[in-house]
């Protein structure tokens, strides 16, 4: 009888010990970045990894797998074990725009991933050359209608193009796209009055606005930006509910268990709450987002529906 009681006690203690173990993590976590080291997405990922490592008792390491507009990394994580130990720092480009602009992307965001937590977002800024005689969004729309085929805009990638297509479809105007291989070349062309309009990342344009070389008309977020509080939103300027954000968010492979995703979400939000992390993300021109995993999934689904419809209307075909 005493032996049976001892065995029961050992079993009970073992069960308690098992339950005391965290669901996640119990070993090193890899955070895969779809771009080379040094860019904003990489820096934000490393900030998170450092803070999470301090908080969760396991190492969070950053692994850069650049190439093919981020789809190499996305494919790698989509095919990784669904155990929470290989996570993906996805972006607007990798998880929404890549399947629209690139033919035969091996993954589908809603089929192959689930959200863990939104991390940060950067507003776009609608700006014009100082020589253009417009000071508001409505004046730009009026000028474009009165001068069909005259205006052009700088497209520095799929993000700035999609932001502008959303604007053009919302206003019913036509502005000619001029593609550029990078923001620096586009900005130089604007400063030389070779290109009239841009709807690109706010940090890339704001210095020229502050120097009086460009004129800011509106920001792409639903609320005004703390970096340009005097600049109205596009929604305020007549485009109801207009929103375009260049965001970063953490994804896990689709079959990752709920308990693991919830634990990872808590760890990410705790890291984002750290004052130093928030300060350094802000210095990059981004705003902390956060939220639950379910909220992220809902946001991504809505953005895919919205931007896929915009691409269809614009007759954008994957290349």
ABEGO torsion letter per residue (X at the ends): XAAAAAAAAAAAAAAAAAAABBAOBABBBBBBBABBBGBAAAAAAAAAAAAAAAAAGBBBBBBBBBEGGGAAAAAAAAABBBAGABBBBBBAAAAAAAAAABBGBABBAAAABBBABBABBBBBBBBBBAABBBABAAAAAAAAAABBGABBBBBAEAAAAAAAAAAAAAAGBBBBBBBBABAAAAAAAAAAGABABBBBBAAAAAAAAAAGABBBABBABABBBAABAABBBAAAAGBBGBBBBBBBBBBBBAABBAAAAAAAAAAAAAAAABAAAAAAAAAAGBBBAEEBAAAAAAAAAAAAAAAAAAAAAAGBBBX
